[in-house]
């Protein structure tokens, strides 16, 4: 495997691992917490209009954006150094998207 390809694969693994961390946090939220985050952290936030796929996508995007800011994710450089020491630890936590991107 070429160094460039290895670097690309490692970056895909990093993105996969980070996505899994954000998904774990998202799924641990109650419905009330999801709506609160979507409304900018206001307690007692009311659920947005249901029925429009666009409103659902917007809600998920807003909450995901908040979680990306709040979840302490390592930089790629920090993660790749830790991954190099113990790849199995990280691979157990991945979703498998990096393999799909590789055609596997």
N, CA, C and O atoms as a printed pandas DataFrame, in Angstrom:
     atom_number atom_name residue_name chain_id  residue_number  x_coord  y_coord  z_coord
0              1         N          UNK        A               1    0.853   -1.179    0.000
1              2        CA          UNK        A               1    0.000    0.000    0.000
2              3         C          UNK        A               1    0.892    1.234    0.000
3              4         O          UNK        A               1    1.855    1.297    0.765
4              5         N          UNK        A               2    0.593    2.204   -0.835
5              6        CA          UNK        A               2    1.403    3.409   -0.913
6              7         C          UNK        A               2    1.183    4.284    0.317
7              8         O          UNK        A               2    0.163    4.183    0.998
8              9         N          UNK        A               3    2.156    5.136    0.580
9             10        CA          UNK        A               3    2.062    6.029    1.731
10            11         C          UNK        A               3    0.865    6.961    1.593
11            12         O          UNK        A               3    0.172    7.235    2.573
12            13         N          UNK        A               4    0.618    7.448    0.377
13            14        CA          UNK        A               4   -0.531    8.336    0.160
14            15         C          UNK        A               4   -1.839    7.605    0.456
15            16         O          UNK        A               4   -2.729    8.145    1.113
16            17         N          UNK        A               5   -1.942    6.389   -0.028
17            18        CA          UNK        A               5   -3.161    5.607    0.215
18            19         C          UNK        A               5   -3.319    5.292    1.707
19            20         O          UNK        A               5   -4.427    5.345    2.242
20            21         N          UNK        A               6   -2.213    4.966    2.371
21            22        CA          UNK        A               6   -2.265    4.706    3.813
22            23         C          UNK        A               6   -2.745    5.942    4.562
23            24         O          UNK        A               6   -3.544    5.841    5.493
24            25         N          UNK        A               7   -2.255    7.108    4.153
25            26        CA          UNK        A               7   -2.665    8.353    4.791
26            27         C          UNK        A               7   -4.145    8.637    4.578
27            28         O          UNK        A               7   -4.838    9.095    5.487
28            29         N          UNK        A               8   -4.621    8.359    3.369
29            30        CA          UNK        A               8   -6.038    8.552    3.063
30            31         C          UNK        A               8   -6.888    7.589    3.875
31            32         O          UNK        A               8   -7.919    7.983    4.422
32            33         N          UNK        A               9   -6.469    6.332    3.961
33            34        CA          UNK        A               9   -7.213    5.340    4.739
34            35         C          UNK        A               9   -7.228    5.715    6.221
35            36         O          UNK        A               9   -8.258    5.582    6.883
36            37         N          UNK        A              10   -6.105    6.175    6.737
37            38        CA          UNK        A              10   -6.036    6.566    8.144
38            39         C          UNK        A              10   -6.972    7.739    8.415
39            40         O          UNK        A              10   -7.642    7.771    9.447
40            41         N          UNK        A              11   -7.021    8.693    7.506
41            42        CA          UNK        A              11   -7.924    9.836    7.683
42            43         C          UNK        A              11   -9.387    9.387    7.636
43            44         O          UNK        A              11  -10.211    9.902    8.392
44            45         N          UNK        A              12   -9.719    8.432    6.759
45            46        CA          UNK        A              12  -11.086    7.895    6.713
46            47         C          UNK        A              12  -11.419    7.190    8.023
47            48         O          UNK        A              12  -12.536    7.307    8.526
48            49         N          UNK        A              13  -10.458    6.462    8.572
49            50        CA          UNK        A              13  -10.680    5.796    9.859
50            51         C          UNK        A              13  -10.906    6.831   10.966
51            52         O          UNK        A              13  -11.764    6.644   11.828
52            53         N          UNK        A              14  -10.144    7.907   10.937
53            54        CA          UNK        A              14  -10.308    8.979   11.924
54            55         C          UNK        A              14  -11.714    9.580   11.830
55            56         O          UNK        A              14  -12.383    9.772   12.845
56            57         N          UNK        A              15  -12.145    9.870   10.629
57            58        CA          UNK        A              15  -13.490   10.437   10.445
58            59         C          UNK        A              15  -14.563    9.449   10.898
59            60         O          UNK        A              15  -15.555    9.847   11.509
60            61         N          UNK        A              16  -14.374    8.187   10.607
61            62        CA          UNK        A              16  -15.303    7.147   11.037
62            63         C          UNK        A              16  -15.369    7.108   12.560
63            64         O          UNK        A              16  -16.456    7.098   13.136
64            65         N          UNK        A              17  -14.217    7.086   13.207
65            66        CA          UNK        A              17  -14.156    7.029   14.665
66            67         C          UNK        A              17  -14.820    8.265   15.290
67            68         O          UNK        A              17  -15.585    8.146   16.248
68            69         N          UNK        A              18  -14.525    9.433   14.749
69            70        CA          UNK        A              18  -15.148   10.671   15.260
70            71         C          UNK        A              18  -16.661   10.630   15.062
71            72         O          UNK        A              18  -17.412   11.032   15.951
72            73         N          UNK        A              19  -17.111   10.153   13.910
73            74        CA          UNK        A              19  -18.551   10.037   13.652
74            75         C          UNK        A              19  -19.212    9.126   14.676
75            76         O          UNK        A              19  -20.307    9.416   15.157
76            77         N          UNK        A              20  -18.551    8.039   15.004
77            78        CA          UNK        A              20  -19.092    7.111   16.001
78            79         C          UNK        A              20  -19.196    7.780   17.369
79            80         O          UNK        A              20  -20.163    7.547   18.095
80            81         N          UNK        A              21  -18.218    8.605   17.731
81            82        CA          UNK        A              21  -18.261    9.304   19.019
82            83         C          UNK        A              21  -19.452   10.271   19.055
83            84         O          UNK        A              21  -20.178   10.333   20.047
84            85         N          UNK        A              22  -19.642   11.016   17.974
85            86        CA          UNK        A              22  -20.752   11.974   17.917
86            87         C          UNK        A              22  -22.078   11.221   17.930
87            88         O          UNK        A              22  -23.007   11.627   18.628
88            89         N          UNK        A              23  -22.181   10.138   17.176
89            90        CA          UNK        A              23  -23.419    9.343   17.149
90            91         C          UNK        A              23  -23.739    8.791   18.531
91            92         O          UNK        A              23  -24.897    8.812   18.949
92            93         N          UNK        A              24  -22.733    8.298   19.246
93            94        CA          UNK        A              24  -22.956    7.797   20.609
94            95         C          UNK        A              24  -23.542    8.882   21.506
95            96         O          UNK        A              24  -24.486    8.637   22.257
96            97         N          UNK        A              25  -22.977   10.075   21.421
97            98        CA          UNK        A              25  -23.482   11.179   22.238
98            99         C          UNK        A              25  -24.902   11.551   21.835
99           100         O          UNK        A              25  -25.762   11.776   22.687
100          101         N          UNK        A              26  -25.140   11.612   20.527
101          102        CA          UNK        A              26  -26.474   11.973   20.033
102          103         C          UNK        A              26  -27.511   10.973   20.543
103          104         O          UNK        A              26  -28.565   11.362   21.046
104          105         N          UNK        A              27  -27.205    9.697   20.411
105          106        CA          UNK        A              27  -28.163    8.663   20.798
106          107         C          UNK        A              27  -28.387    8.585   22.308
107          108         O          UNK        A              27  -29.381    8.018   22.761
108          109         N          UNK        A              28  -27.478    9.145   23.076
109          110        CA          UNK        A              28  -27.649    9.131   24.528
110          111         C          UNK        A              28  -28.562   10.267   25.011
111          112         O          UNK        A              28  -28.941   10.294   26.182
112          113         N          UNK        A              29  -28.914   11.193   24.132
113          114        CA          UNK        A              29  -29.754   12.333   24.497
114          115         C          UNK        A              29  -31.229   11.935   24.550
115          116         O          UNK        A              29  -31.697   11.110   23.766
116          117         N          UNK        A              30  -31.936   12.534   25.480
117          118        CA          UNK        A              30  -33.388   12.376   25.495
118          119         C          UNK        A              30  -33.975   13.275   24.410
119          120         O          UNK        A              30  -33.290   14.156   23.892
120          121         N          UNK        A              31  -35.227   13.055   24.074
121          122        CA          UNK        A              31  -35.888   13.903   23.076
122          123         C          UNK        A              31  -35.868   15.366   23.521
123          124         O          UNK        A              31  -35.662   16.265   22.706
124          125         N          UNK        A              32  -36.079   15.593   24.796
125          126        CA          UNK        A              32  -36.070   16.967   25.313
126          127         C          UNK        A              32  -34.695   17.605   25.149
127          128         O          UNK        A              32  -34.591   18.778   24.789
128          129         N          UNK        A              33  -33.642   16.834   25.412
129          130        CA          UNK        A              33  -32.287   17.367   25.256
130          131         C          UNK        A              33  -31.982   17.663   23.792
131          132         O          UNK        A              33  -31.318   18.654   23.490
132          133         N          UNK        A              34  -32.457   16.817   22.881
133          134        CA          UNK        A              34  -32.253   17.056   21.446
134          135         C          UNK        A              34  -32.893   18.378   21.063
135          136         O          UNK        A              34  -32.257   19.205   20.410
136          137         N          UNK        A              35  -34.145   18.592   21.459
137          138        CA          UNK        A              35  -34.827   19.830   21.095
138          139         C          UNK        A              35  -34.183   21.041   21.753
139          140         O          UNK        A              35  -34.115   22.116   21.155
140          141         N          UNK        A              36  -33.710   20.868   22.985
141          142        CA          UNK        A              36  -33.036   21.968   23.677
142          143         C          UNK        A              36  -31.759   22.362   22.929
143          144         O          UNK        A              36  -31.509   23.546   22.706
144          145         N          UNK        A              37  -30.959   21.376   22.547
145          146        CA          UNK        A              37  -29.737   21.683   21.792
146          147         C          UNK        A              37  -30.062   22.314   20.443
147          148         O          UNK        A              37  -29.378   23.240   20.007
148          149         N          UNK        A              38  -31.096   21.821   19.786
149          150        CA          UNK        A              38  -31.487   22.357   18.482
150          151         C          UNK        A              38  -31.953   23.799   18.594
151          152         O          UNK        A              38  -31.840   24.567   17.639
152          153         N          UNK        A              39  -32.470   24.163   19.745
153          154        CA          UNK        A              39  -32.960   25.522   19.958
154          155         C          UNK        A              39  -31.902   26.422   20.593
155          156         O          UNK        A              39  -32.223   27.490   21.116
156          157         N          UNK        A              40  -30.673   26.000   20.548
157          158        CA          UNK        A              40  -29.589   26.836   21.070
158          159         C          UNK        A              40  -29.427   26.745   22.566
159          160         O          UNK        A              40  -28.957   27.694   23.192
160          161         N          UNK        A              41  -29.805   25.622   23.159
161          162        CA          UNK        A              41  -29.585   25.422   24.585
162          163         C          UNK        A              41  -30.660   25.992   25.485
163          164         O          UNK        A              41  -30.465   26.075   26.698
164          165         N          UNK        A              42  -31.794   26.389   24.918
165          166        CA          UNK        A              42  -32.868   26.951   25.742
166          167         C          UNK        A              42  -33.640   25.825   26.416
167          168         O          UNK        A              42  -34.147   24.921   25.752
168          169         N          UNK        A              43  -33.726   25.889   27.744
169          170        CA          UNK        A              43  -34.501   24.886   28.476
170          171         C          UNK        A              43  -35.964   25.001   28.105
171          172         O          UNK        A              43  -36.464   26.093   27.834
172          173         N          UNK        A              44  -36.650   23.865   28.095
173          174        CA          UNK        A              44  -38.068   23.853   27.782
174          175         C          UNK        A              44  -38.352   24.114   26.319
175          176         O          UNK        A              44  -39.455   24.530   25.962
176          177         N          UNK        A              45  -37.376   23.876   25.476
177          178        CA          UNK        A              45  -37.563   24.101   24.038
178          179         C          UNK        A              45  -38.675   23.211   23.518
179          180         O          UNK        A              45  -38.853   22.078   23.966
180          181         N          UNK        A              46  -39.401   23.736   22.585
181          182        CA          UNK        A              46  -40.531   23.015   22.004
182          183         C          UNK        A              46  -40.085   22.328   20.728
183          184         O          UNK        A              46  -39.292   22.875   19.962
184          185         N          UNK        A              47  -40.597   21.133   20.504
185          186        CA          UNK        A              47  -40.261   20.379   19.298
186          187         C          UNK        A              47  -40.656   21.171   18.057
187          188         O          UNK        A              47  -41.708   21.810   18.033
188          189         N          UNK        A              48  -39.818   21.130   17.031
189          190        CA          UNK        A              48  -40.166   21.817   15.786
190          191         C          UNK        A              48  -41.318   21.113   15.096
191          192         O          UNK        A              48  -41.681   19.991   15.451
192          193         N          UNK        A              49  -41.889   21.784   14.108
193          194        CA          UNK        A              49  -42.960   21.176   13.320
194          195         C          UNK        A              49  -42.499   19.831   12.777
195          196         O          UNK        A              49  -41.401   19.726   12.229
196          197         N          UNK        A              50  -43.310   18.826   12.920
197          198        CA          UNK        A              50  -42.975   17.496   12.431
198          199         C          UNK        A              50  -43.657   17.285   11.098
199          200         O          UNK        A              50  -44.718   17.854   10.840
200          201         N          UNK        A              51  -43.062   16.481   10.261
201          202        CA          UNK        A              51  -43.693   16.143    8.995
202          203         C          UNK        A              51  -42.856   16.541    7.807
203          204         O          UNK        A              51  -42.921   15.893    6.762
204          205         N          UNK        A              52  -42.084   17.573    7.935
205          206        CA          UNK        A              52  -41.246   18.012    6.832
206          207         C          UNK        A              52  -39.864   17.386    6.967
207          208         O          UNK        A              52  -39.188   17.586    7.976
208          209         N          UNK        A              53  -39.441   16.630    5.958
209          210        CA          UNK        A              53  -38.089   16.050    6.034
210          211         C          UNK        A              53  -37.023   17.118    6.220
211          212         O          UNK        A              53  -36.017   16.879    6.888
212          213         N          UNK        A              54  -37.228   18.282    5.642
213          214        CA          UNK        A              54  -36.267   19.371    5.794
214          215         C          UNK        A              54  -36.126   19.808    7.240
215          216         O          UNK        A              54  -35.022   20.122    7.684
216          217         N          UNK        A              55  -37.231   19.833    7.985
217          218        CA          UNK        A              55  -37.145   20.254    9.385
218          219         C          UNK        A              55  -36.390   19.219   10.201
219          220         O          UNK        A              55  -35.658   19.574   11.125
220          221         N          UNK        A              56  -36.558   17.937    9.870
221          222        CA          UNK        A              56  -35.839   16.871   10.575
222          223         C          UNK        A              56  -34.343   16.976   10.278
223          224         O          UNK        A              56  -33.521   16.901   11.191
224          225         N          UNK        A              57  -33.995   17.146    9.019
225          226        CA          UNK        A              57  -32.579   17.280    8.654
226          227         C          UNK        A              57  -31.948   18.480    9.338
227          228         O          UNK        A              57  -30.815   18.406    9.814
228          229         N          UNK        A              58  -32.675   19.576    9.386
229          230        CA          UNK        A              58  -32.150   20.779   10.025
230          231         C          UNK        A              58  -31.937   20.543   11.520
231          232         O          UNK        A              58  -30.934   20.984   12.080
232          233         N          UNK        A              59  -32.867   19.856   12.161
233          234        CA          UNK        A              59  -32.738   19.556   13.584
234          235         C          UNK        A              59  -31.507   18.688   13.828
235          236         O          UNK        A              59  -30.710   18.982   14.719
236          237         N          UNK        A              60  -31.345   17.628   13.050
237          238        CA          UNK        A              60  -30.200   16.726   13.214
238          239         C          UNK        A              60  -28.900   17.475   12.968
239          240         O          UNK        A              60  -27.929   17.288   13.701
240          241         N          UNK        A              61  -28.872   18.313   11.952
241          242        CA          UNK        A              61  -27.660   19.084   11.653
242          243         C          UNK        A              61  -27.326   20.032   12.792
243          244         O          UNK        A              61  -26.167   20.117   13.199
244          245         N          UNK        A              62  -28.316   20.745   13.316
245          246        CA          UNK        A              62  -28.053   21.686   14.413
246          247         C          UNK        A              62  -27.507   20.957   15.638
247          248         O          UNK        A              62  -26.530   21.399   16.243
248          249         N          UNK        A              63  -28.133   19.844   16.001
249          250        CA          UNK        A              63  -27.688   19.095   17.179
250          251         C          UNK        A              63  -26.293   18.518   16.937
251          252         O          UNK        A              63  -25.445   18.551   17.829
252          253         N          UNK        A              64  -26.056   17.996   15.752
253          254        CA          UNK        A              64  -24.739   17.452   15.436
254          255         C          UNK        A              64  -23.672   18.538   15.512
255          256         O          UNK        A              64  -22.588   18.304   16.047
256          257         N          UNK        A              65  -23.967   19.719   14.983
257          258        CA          UNK        A              65  -23.017   20.834   15.038
258          259         C          UNK        A              65  -22.685   21.192   16.486
259          260         O          UNK        A              65  -21.526   21.453   16.808
260          261         N          UNK        A              66  -23.686   21.207   17.355
261          262        CA          UNK        A              66  -23.457   21.510   18.773
262          263         C          UNK        A              66  -22.583   20.432   19.402
263          264         O          UNK        A              66  -21.645   20.738   20.138
264          265         N          UNK        A              67  -22.890   19.176   19.114
265          266        CA          UNK        A              67  -22.121   18.080   19.704
266          267         C          UNK        A              67  -20.671   18.088   19.224
267          268         O          UNK        A              67  -19.768   17.788   20.006
268          269         N          UNK        A              68  -20.433   18.420   17.973
269          270        CA          UNK        A              68  -19.062   18.487   17.464
270          271         C          UNK        A              68  -18.268   19.520   18.268
271          272         O          UNK        A              68  -17.082   19.325   18.536
272          273         N          UNK        A              69  -18.913   20.600   18.645
273          274        CA          UNK        A              69  -18.244   21.626   19.446
274          275         C          UNK        A              69  -18.043   21.185   20.894
275          276         O          UNK        A              69  -17.048   21.553   21.519
276          277         N          UNK        A              70  -18.967   20.410   21.428
277          278        CA          UNK        A              70  -18.927   20.033   22.843
278          279         C          UNK        A              70  -18.115   18.785   23.155
279          280         O          UNK        A              70  -17.504   18.683   24.218
280          281         N          UNK        A              71  -18.112   17.839   22.228
281          282        CA          UNK        A              71  -17.418   16.573   22.463
282          283         C          UNK        A              71  -15.918   16.808   22.248
283          284         O          UNK        A              71  -15.502   17.383   21.242
284          285         N          UNK        A              72  -15.139   16.361   23.193
285          286        CA          UNK        A              72  -13.696   16.565   23.136
286          287         C          UNK        A              72  -13.056   15.511   22.234
287          288         O          UNK        A              72  -12.639   14.448   22.696
288          289         N          UNK        A              73  -12.986   15.826   20.942
289          290        CA          UNK        A              73  -12.382   14.918   19.969
290          291         C          UNK        A              73  -10.919   15.309   19.772
291          292         O          UNK        A              73  -10.600   16.497   19.704
292          293         N          UNK        A              74  -10.033   14.328   19.680
293          294        CA          UNK        A              74   -8.621   14.657   19.446
294          295         C          UNK        A              74   -8.415   15.150   18.013
295          296         O          UNK        A              74   -9.209   14.866   17.117
296          297         N          UNK        A              75   -7.338   15.889   17.828
297          298        CA          UNK        A              75   -6.971   16.274   16.462
298          299         C          UNK        A              75   -6.564   15.013   15.702
299          300         O          UNK        A              75   -6.316   13.968   16.304
300          301         N          UNK        A              76   -6.498   15.118   14.394
301          302        CA          UNK        A              76   -6.078   13.974   13.591
302          303         C          UNK        A              76   -4.682   13.516   14.011
303          304         O          UNK        A              76   -4.427   12.315   14.105
304          305         N          UNK        A              77   -3.792   14.450   14.261
305          306        CA          UNK        A              77   -2.425   14.100   14.631
306          307         C          UNK        A              77   -2.396   13.345   15.963
307          308         O          UNK        A              77   -1.696   12.341   16.095
308          309         N          UNK        A              78   -3.153   13.828   16.943
309          310        CA          UNK        A              78   -3.214   13.138   18.246
310          311         C          UNK        A              78   -3.811   11.748   18.087
311          312         O          UNK        A              78   -3.291   10.770   18.622
312          313         N          UNK        A              79   -4.911   11.676   17.342
313          314        CA          UNK        A              79   -5.590   10.403   17.154
314          315         C          UNK        A              79   -4.706    9.412   16.417
315          316         O          UNK        A              79   -4.621    8.250   16.816
316          317         N          UNK        A              80   -4.046    9.847   15.346
317          318        CA          UNK        A              80   -3.234    8.919   14.556
318          319         C          UNK        A              80   -2.055    8.385   15.366
319          320         O          UNK        A              80   -1.660    7.234   15.183
320          321         N          UNK        A              81   -1.489    9.193   16.254
321          322        CA          UNK        A              81   -0.409    8.707   17.117
322          323         C          UNK        A              81   -0.938    7.638   18.066
323          324         O          UNK        A              81   -0.301    6.600   18.243
324          325         N          UNK        A              82   -2.097    7.880   18.678
325          326        CA          UNK        A              82   -2.700    6.901   19.588
326          327         C          UNK        A              82   -3.138    5.656   18.821
327          328         O          UNK        A              82   -3.001    4.540   19.322
328          329         N          UNK        A              83   -3.659    5.837   17.621
329          330        CA          UNK        A              83   -4.073    4.708   16.791
330          331         C          UNK        A              83   -2.870    3.841   16.446
331          332         O          UNK        A              83   -2.966    2.614   16.447
332          333         N          UNK        A              84   -1.754    4.464   16.156
333          334        CA          UNK        A              84   -0.538    3.723   15.830
334          335         C          UNK        A              84   -0.068    2.836   16.968
335          336         O          UNK        A              84    0.537    1.790   16.734
336          337         N          UNK        A              85   -0.342    3.247   18.198
337          338        CA          UNK        A              85    0.057    2.466   19.369
338          339         C          UNK        A              85   -0.907    1.315   19.658
339          340         O          UNK        A              85   -0.485    0.262   20.136
340          341         N          UNK        A              86   -2.204    1.507   19.370
341          342        CA          UNK        A              86   -3.204    0.478   19.694
342          343         C          UNK        A              86   -4.386    0.563   18.734
343          344         O          UNK        A              86   -5.460    1.024   19.121
344          345         N          UNK        A              87   -4.205    0.125   17.481
345          346        CA          UNK        A              87   -5.275    0.258   16.497
346          347         C          UNK        A              87   -6.541   -0.514   16.850
347          348         O          UNK        A              87   -7.642   -0.060   16.538
348          349         N          UNK        A              88   -6.407   -1.659   17.486
349          350        CA          UNK        A              88   -7.582   -2.474   17.810
350          351         C          UNK        A              88   -8.549   -1.726   18.716
351          352         O          UNK        A              88   -9.764   -1.861   18.570
352          353         N          UNK        A              89   -8.028   -0.945   19.641
353          354        CA          UNK        A              89   -8.880   -0.167   20.552
354          355         C          UNK        A              89   -9.811    0.752   19.762
355          356         O          UNK        A              89  -10.993    0.873   20.082
356          357         N          UNK        A              90   -9.280    1.379   18.756
357          358        CA          UNK        A              90  -10.061    2.325   17.967
358          359         C          UNK        A              90  -10.962    1.621   16.959
359          360         O          UNK        A              90  -12.101    2.036   16.745
360          361         N          UNK        A              91  -10.458    0.563   16.344
361          362        CA          UNK        A              91  -11.241   -0.122   15.320
362          363         C          UNK        A              91  -12.502   -0.750   15.895
363          364         O          UNK        A              91  -13.505   -0.873   15.192
364          365         N          UNK        A              92  -12.466   -1.149   17.167
365          366        CA          UNK        A              92  -13.663   -1.687   17.815
366          367         C          UNK        A              92  -14.763   -0.643   17.930
367          368         O          UNK        A              92  -15.942   -0.986   18.017
368          369         N          UNK        A              93  -14.383    0.621   17.929
369          370        CA          UNK        A              93  -15.334    1.709   18.119
370          371         C          UNK        A              93  -15.793    2.346   16.805
371          372         O          UNK        A              93  -16.613    3.265   16.816
372          373         N          UNK        A              94  -15.274    1.867   15.680
373          374        CA          UNK        A              94  -15.634    2.456   14.387
374          375         C          UNK        A              94  -16.945    1.879   13.871
375          376         O          UNK        A              94  -17.366    0.791   14.262
376          377         N          UNK        A              95  -17.576    2.635   12.987
377          378        CA          UNK        A              95  -18.848    2.237   12.401
378          379         C          UNK        A              95  -18.669    1.416   11.133
379          380         O          UNK        A              95  -19.591    0.706   10.730
380          381         N          UNK        A              96  -17.521    1.493   10.505
381          382        CA          UNK        A              96  -17.265    0.753    9.275
382          383         C          UNK        A              96  -17.408    1.588    8.016
383          384         O          UNK        A              96  -17.272    1.063    6.911
384          385         N          UNK        A              97  -17.682    2.889    8.162
385          386        CA          UNK        A              97  -17.826    3.747    6.986
386          387         C          UNK        A              97  -16.530    3.839    6.191
387          388         O          UNK        A              97  -16.552    3.965    4.966
388          389         N          UNK        A              98  -15.420    3.777    6.882
389          390        CA          UNK        A              98  -14.138    3.911    6.182
390          391         C          UNK        A              98  -13.954    2.756    5.198
391          392         O          UNK        A              98  -13.345    2.942    4.145
392          393         N          UNK        A              99  -14.466    1.573    5.519
393          394        CA          UNK        A              99  -14.355    0.431    4.613
394          395         C          UNK        A              99  -15.220    0.621    3.380
395          396         O          UNK        A              99  -14.826    0.260    2.271
396          397         N          UNK        A             100  -16.414    1.197    3.583
397          398        CA          UNK        A             100  -17.317    1.447    2.466
398          399         C          UNK        A             100  -16.711    2.440    1.499
399          400         O          UNK        A             100  -16.879    2.310    0.287
400          401         N          UNK        A             101  -16.008    3.431    2.023
401          402        CA          UNK        A             101  -15.376    4.434    1.185
402          403         C          UNK        A             101  -14.235    3.829    0.364
403          404         O          UNK        A             101  -13.863    4.347   -0.689
404          405         N          UNK        A             102  -13.689    2.716    0.875
405          406        CA          UNK        A             102  -12.577    2.041    0.211
406          407         C          UNK        A             102  -13.080    0.995   -0.779
407          408         O          UNK        A             102  -12.293    0.361   -1.482
408          409         N          UNK        A             103  -14.400    0.823   -0.825
409          410        CA          UNK        A             103  -14.973   -0.169   -1.714
410          411         C          UNK        A             103  -15.029   -1.556   -1.104
411          412         O          UNK        A             103  -15.340   -2.524   -1.799
412          413         N          UNK        A             104  -14.727   -1.673    0.209
413          414        CA          UNK        A             104  -14.670   -2.974    0.864
414          415         C          UNK        A             104  -15.846   -3.331    1.601
415          416         O          UNK        A             104  -15.900   -4.410    2.192
